[in-house]
Amino acid sequence: MAMRKNIFLTVVIFSVLLLFGCGTPPGKVTYDPDLPKEKTTLVVFADSIQVQQYNGIDVKESWYPNGKWRKNTVTLPGGPAVIVFNCWFSVSQGNTIWTFKQEELELRYDFEAGKEYTFSPYSEKTGFLGLGKIKIGVAIWDYAATGNVSGQKSKAVKFWELGETTW
């Protein structure tokens, strides 16, 4: 009986340590803390997006400490932005998984002050009877409209198609 308790306790402790050790908390970055809230916008970057530069400024080290890709919530000044980023994600169809990785992508978007956005990849599957295409890209969604659920290109406020594959 004591042996069972020891095994159970060991499994519980290991599970707790595993759960705490695996997760990297989402980053929260304020680009300019002196700006009033009404002049800023909140952008949530998915964990499959790693921003390299924001308006020509290298932000990789400050937004992604230790080089870890993670979800980031960033408060930025409203207005035009040029973002250079790396993107990595997978899409599956049946037993097949496609992995997409692209580096040094650049997008330009005019973020409206006072709004919240989500920036993440999307995939769009089309086809019939086992023949089809998967289009992939990245998009910006209105955070409030999506409830932070991205992935549907039709609900994006802006999208950039990166390519397609057949299945």
N, C-alpha and C positions, 0 to 999 in steps of 0.2 A: 504494500500500500504506500509506504514512504517513497519507494522507487517511482511509482506513478506520479506522485505529487512533484517530485524533483524533475521528472521529464516534462510534465505539464508546465511547471514554473519556468523551466529553461526555454521551452517553446514560446511561451508568452513574452518573456524578456527579449528573446531573439527577434520576435515579430515586432515589438515596440521599437527596438533599436533599428531594425530594418526600415520601418515606416518613417522614422525621424531622420535617418541617414540618407535616404534616397531622394527626398524632396528638396528642391531648391526653391525657396520662397520667391514669388514674383517680385521683380524689381520695381521700385517706385522712385522715379527720377523727376525732379523739378528742374527744368532747364534754366529758368530765370526766376528765383524766388521773390524778387522785388516787384514783379508784375502783379497788378490787381487781378483777381479771379475773372472778372468780366472781360479781360483782354487775353485770356489764355484758352487753350483747348486741351482736352484730355485724349490721348491716343493710347490704345491698348495694342501692343505688338504681340502677335502669337509667338509661342515658343519655337516655331519653325522659321521665324524671321530673325535675323541678326543684323541690326543696323550698324553700318560701318561709319557713315558720315551723316550729319544733319547740317544743311546749309553750308557745306564746305568744311565743317569742323569735325575732326576725328572724335567719335564718341564711343568707339568699341570698348576701350578699357574701362571707361566710367560707367557705361550702361551694362556691361557684361564682365564683371570682375572674374578673374581667373579663367577667362575664355569660355565660360559656361553659357550655352544657349539656354534661355529661359524666357518666360512670358514677362513682358515689361509694361508697366503703366507709366506713361510719360506725360508730364504737363509741359506744353510748349506754348510759345506766343502764337496767337492767331495770325493767319495770313499765309502768304506763299511759302512753301517749303520744298527743298530738294533733298531727297533721302536716297542714299546709296546703301544697299543692303545685300546680304546673302540669304538664300532661301533653300530649305531642304524639307521635303515631305514625301509621303508615300500615298498611293491610291491603289485600292484593290478592286478586282472584279472576279468573282468566283475564287478559284485557287491561284490566281495570278496577282502579284503585287508589283507595281511599277514605282520606282524611287526616282524622284526628280531633285536635282541639285543644280542651282545656278548661282553664280557669284558676281559681285559688282554690278548688280542691277540698279538702275536709277529711275526714280519716279518723281514727278512734280505734282503737287496738289496744293490747293489754296484752302487751308483749314479755317473754318469759320470760328471766330472767338465765341466762347460760351457753349460750344457743342462738345460732344464726346463721340469718338470714333473707335472702331476696331479694324485693325489691318492684319489680314491673314491670307493664306492660300485658299483656292477653291478648285473644285473639279466638277465638270459637267459631262455626264454620260449620255450618249445618244446611240440608238441602234435598235435592231429588231432581229430576232431569230439567231442570236449568237454572233451577229456581225454589227460592229459599231465603232464608235470613236470616243475617246476620253479627251476633252479639252482641259488644260490646266492653266492656272494663272494666279494672280494675286489681286486682292480687291480691298476697298475701304467700305465699311458699312457704318451707317448711323447707329451708334451704340444703343441709344434709347429705343430705336425702332426694332432692333434685333434682339434686345435683351442679352447682348453679348453672344449670340449664337450666329456664327458666321458660316460660310460655306455655300450658300445659295447665291449664285451670280445674279439672278434676277432681282434680288433685294439689295444689291450693292449700289452705293452712290457713285462709285467709279471703279472700273476694273481694267487690268492689263493682262491680255492673253499671252502666255509664255510658250505654248506649243500644244501638240496633240499627238496621240498614239492610237493605234487601232487594236481592237480586241475581237 
